[in-house]
Amino acid sequence: MKQEPGQSCQAEACALQTCLSAHTYSPERCDAHLKQLYQCCSKLYQDRAENNGTEHVKGSNQESISTACPMPGVVERWLKNHP
């Protein structure tokens, strides 16, 4: 199913937010949701780069890709530090 622009990874972001709301004092219990979101965002950025022939999406273009994803550098760094 094709998602509307800006809605990619929205389900993962909502699941993370729900978990964080339920575990206000234990956010580490939501690490699996955070990892799922970042993996989704990483795949989104990789697919976008392959389709556009560019390495990374920078600047204001990021918002048009997904409102749920942090900037590509943040995603890459987090995934590198949390294998």
PyMOL commands that set and color helices and strands:
alter all, ss='L'
color gray80, all
select helices_A, chain A and resi 10-22+27-52+61-65+72-81
alter helices_A, ss='H'
color red, helices_A
deselect
rebuild
show_as cartoon
